[in-house]
């Protein structure tokens, strides 16, 4: 018998001798450990999408049902909430359809480990992506070649990626200059970067609905601002008319950036996020459900 098995057996005998009502077996401990791990990873996945907020809303609904039924005895409210819960399973399937589909696709493709494993190379890939992007934007700005790149953060952009051509390749300066070359088939759309890798090109972005934007801004800038309004992504732009480099974060546009300033901005926005996410893995499950909070000071 191995030392680990002996330790578990000793702990089991101790519990049974001191707490006779607790009949804990080795399989029970393993069952609880597996279930806890799966629940934790699922909550961590939901934290990275807008579905995490939906899950938080579901928990609030369940709490309201408990209070109305067993604490305040509100008959009408309890009846209404009971009807809502009866359809709850169907509603959850509809709300979490993208996550369920992505999970099943990865499981069917034999990449189930990707669902639960956190990529150790993501930080290194992002570091390389930032360096290569700054290098490419230096040349694109000098040659006045339009460019539009979206760096995905917490909010997944699967719907946006589907509007273009799906890719899976590392970010390199030469590749970016080839994609945005004005005679290339994908130069009109946006490049989507996820975890330091290009996952889409030629993608269509939503335009900003802000009527107070300067008339000098073209469609590329309006699309970049619109994308930053609809998600927490960082969008970097090169103007085809002036060669000016801009960045959009949280619906705010910072213009006329030097390549060095762009690289520093990307490092602050993207690499700091990785460090905060790593620290956030130590938060309790309630914090994961709430999805954390981004400091307002991080926005431009």
C-alpha positions in Angstrom: 0.0 0.0 0.0 1.4 3.4 -1.0 2.0 6.2 1.5 -0.8 8.3 0.0 -3.3 5.4 0.2 -2.2 4.7 3.8 -2.7 8.4 4.7 -6.2 8.5 3.1 -7.1 5.2 4.9 -5.9 6.6 8.2 -7.9 9.8 7.8 -10.9 7.7 6.8 -10.6 5.5 10.0 -10.2 8.6 12.1 -13.4 10.1 10.8 -15.3 6.9 11.2 -14.1 6.4 14.8 -14.7 10.0 15.9 -17.8 10.7 13.8 -19.8 7.5 13.5 -22.5 9.1 11.5 -20.0 10.1 8.7 -19.5 7.0 6.7 -16.9 8.4 4.2 -15.3 6.1 1.7 -12.3 6.6 -0.5 -14.6 6.7 -3.5 -16.7 9.4 -1.8 -13.6 11.6 -1.5 -12.6 11.0 -5.1 -16.2 11.7 -6.2 -16.3 15.1 -4.4 -12.9 16.0 -5.7 -13.8 15.4 -9.3 -17.1 17.2 -9.0 -15.5 20.2 -7.3 -12.8 20.4 -10.0 -15.4 20.3 -12.8 -17.6 22.9 -11.1 -14.7 25.2 -10.5 -13.4 25.0 -14.1 -16.9 25.6 -15.5 -17.3 28.7 -13.3 -13.9 29.9 -14.4 -14.9 29.4 -18.1 -18.1 31.4 -17.5 -16.2 34.2 -15.9 -14.5 34.9 -19.2 -17.7 35.4 -21.0 -20.8 37.5 -20.7 -22.6 34.3 -19.6 -21.0 34.6 -16.2 -23.3 37.6 -15.6 -26.2 35.5 -16.7 -25.3 32.8 -14.2 -25.1 35.4 -11.5 -28.6 36.5 -12.5 -29.9 32.9 -12.3 -28.5 32.7 -8.7 -30.3 35.9 -7.8 -33.5 34.4 -9.2 -33.1 31.3 -7.2 -32.4 33.3 -4.0 -35.5 35.4 -4.7 -37.6 32.2 -5.1 -36.4 30.8 -1.8 -37.0 34.1 0.1 -40.5 34.6 -1.4 -41.5 30.9 -0.8 -40.0 30.0 2.6 -39.2 33.3 4.3 -41.9 35.9 3.3 -44.6 33.5 2.0 -45.5 35.6 -0.9 -48.0 33.5 -2.7 -48.3 35.3 -6.1 -44.6 36.0 -6.4 -43.8 32.4 -5.5 -46.2 31.1 -8.1 -44.7 33.3 -10.8 -41.1 32.3 -9.9 -42.1 28.6 -9.8 -43.4 28.9 -13.4 -40.1 30.5 -14.4 -38.0 27.8 -12.8 -40.1 25.1 -14.5 -38.8 26.4 -17.8 -35.4 27.0 -16.3 -33.6 24.1 -17.9 -34.7 25.1 -21.4 -33.8 28.8 -20.7 -30.3 27.8 -19.5 -29.7 25.7 -22.7 -30.7 28.7 -24.8 -28.6 31.2 -22.8 -25.5 29.0 -22.6 -25.8 27.6 -26.1 -22.4 29.0 -27.3 -20.5 27.7 -24.3 -22.2 24.2 -24.6 -21.5 24.0 -28.3 -17.9 25.0 -27.8 -17.4 22.4 -25.0 -19.0 19.6 -27.1 -16.9 20.6 -30.2 -13.7 20.4 -28.3 -14.7 17.2 -26.6 -15.6 15.6 -30.0 -12.3 16.8 -31.5 -10.2 15.1 -28.8 -9.2 18.5 -27.4 -11.0 18.2 -24.1 -7.8 19.1 -22.2 -8.0 22.6 -23.8 -11.3 23.1 -22.1 -10.0 22.7 -18.6 -6.3 23.5 -18.9 -4.9 27.0 -18.7 -2.3 27.7 -21.3 1.1 28.3 -19.8 2.4 29.7 -23.1 -0.4 32.3 -23.4 1.7 35.0 -21.7 4.7 34.4 -23.9 2.5 34.3 -27.0 1.0 37.6 -26.1 4.4 39.2 -25.4 5.5 38.1 -28.9 2.2 39.3 -30.4 2.6 42.8 -28.9 6.2 43.1 -30.1 5.4 41.9 -33.6 2.3 44.2 -33.8 4.3 47.3 -32.9 6.9 46.4 -35.5 4.3 45.8 -38.2 2.5 49.0 -37.3 5.7 51.0 -37.6 6.0 50.0 -41.2 2.3 50.2 -42.0 2.1 53.7 -40.5 5.1 54.8 -42.6 3.7 53.4 -45.8 0.1 54.6 -45.0 -1.4 51.1 -45.2 -4.7 50.8 -43.3 -4.9 48.2 -40.5 -7.4 47.1 -37.9 -6.5 44.6 -35.1 -8.7 43.5 -32.2 -7.0 42.0 -29.1 -9.6 39.8 -27.3 -9.7 39.9 -23.5 -12.4 38.6 -21.2 -15.4 38.8 -23.7 -15.1 36.1 -26.4 -15.6 37.3 -29.9 -16.7 34.1 -31.6 -19.5 35.8 -33.4 -17.2 38.4 -34.9 -14.7 35.7 -36.0 -17.4 33.9 -37.9 -17.9 37.0 -40.1 -14.4 36.5 -41.6 -11.9 33.8 -42.2 -10.9 31.6 -39.2 -7.2 31.1 -38.8 -4.9 29.7 -36.1 -1.4 31.1 -36.4 1.1 33.1 -34.4 1.4 36.8 -34.8 4.3 38.0 -36.9 5.2 41.3 -38.5 5.5 40.0 -42.0 2.2 38.1 -41.8 0.4 41.3 -40.6 1.9 43.4 -43.4 0.8 40.7 -46.0 -2.8 40.6 -44.6 -3.2 44.4 -44.6 -1.6 44.9 -48.0 -4.2 46.8 -50.0 -4.4 44.1 -52.7 -4.8 41.2 -50.3 -8.3 39.6 -50.1 -8.5 40.1 -46.3 -7.2 43.6 -46.0 -10.5 45.3 -45.6 -11.6 43.4 -42.4 -10.1 43.2 -38.9 -7.6 40.7 -37.5 -8.7 39.1 -34.3 -6.0 38.0 -31.8 -6.9 35.6 -29.0 -4.3 34.6 -26.3 -1.5 35.9 -28.5 -2.5 34.0 -31.7 -4.4 35.2 -34.8 -7.8 33.4 -34.9 -9.6 35.4 -37.6 -8.9 37.8 -40.4 -11.2 39.9 -42.7 -13.7 40.1 -39.9 -16.5 42.7 -39.8 -16.9 44.8 -36.7 -19.9 46.7 -35.4 -19.9 50.4 -36.1 -20.0 52.9 -33.2 -23.4 54.5 -32.6 -21.8 57.6 -31.0 -23.1 60.6 -33.0 -20.5 62.9 -31.4 -17.5 61.3 -33.1 -15.3 63.6 -35.2 -16.2 63.8 -38.9 -12.5 63.2 -39.6 -12.8 59.5 -38.5 -13.4 57.0 -41.3 -15.2 53.6 -41.2 -12.1 51.8 -39.9 -12.0 54.0 -36.8 -15.7 53.9 -36.3 -15.6 50.1 -36.4 -12.7 50.0 -34.0 -14.6 52.3 -31.5 -17.7 50.2 -32.0 -15.9 47.0 -31.2 -14.5 48.6 -28.0 -18.0 49.7 -27.0 -19.5 46.3 -27.4 -16.7 44.4 -25.6 -13.6 44.9 -23.5 -11.3 44.3 -26.4 -8.3 46.5 -27.2 -8.5 47.7 -30.9 -5.5 49.2 -32.7 -5.9 51.1 -36.0 -3.7 52.5 -38.7 -5.3 55.3 -40.8 -5.0 54.7 -44.6 -5.2 58.4 -45.3 -2.7 59.8 -42.7 -0.8 56.7 -41.4 -1.7 57.8 -37.9 -1.8 55.0 -35.2 -4.8 54.9 -32.9 -6.1 52.6 -30.1 -9.7 52.2 -28.8 -10.5 50.9 -25.4 -13.9 51.1 -23.7 -15.3 53.3 -26.4 -12.5 55.9 -26.0 -10.1 56.5 -28.9 -6.5 57.6 -28.4 -5.0 59.0 -31.6 -1.6 59.9 -33.0 0.4 57.2 -31.1 4.0 56.6 -31.7 4.9 52.9 -32.2 6.7 52.9 -28.8 3.6 54.3 -27.1 1.4 51.7 -28.8 3.6 48.9 -27.6 3.6 50.3 -24.0 -0.2 50.7 -24.1 -0.7 47.1 -25.3 1.6 45.8 -22.6 -0.3 47.8 -19.9 -3.7 46.6 -21.2 -3.0 43.0 -22.1 -0.1 41.8 -20.0 -1.5 43.4 -16.8 -4.8 41.6 -17.5 -2.9 38.3 -17.6 -1.4 39.0 -14.2 -4.8 40.1 -12.7 -6.4 36.9 -14.1 -3.7 34.8 -12.5 -4.3 36.5 -9.2 -8.0 36.1 -9.7 -7.7 32.3 -9.8 -7.3 32.5 -6.0 -10.7 34.2 -5.6 -13.6 32.3 -4.0 -16.3 30.9 -6.3 -18.6 33.8 -5.6 -16.0 36.2 -7.0 -15.8 34.0 -10.1 -19.5 34.2 -10.6 -19.5 37.9 -10.3 -16.8 38.0 -13.0 -14.5 40.3 -11.2 -14.4 44.0 -11.8 -12.1 46.0 -14.1 -10.8 49.2 -12.6 -12.0 52.3 -14.3 -8.5 53.7 -14.2 -7.4 51.0 -16.7 -9.5 52.7 -19.4 -8.1 55.4 -21.7 
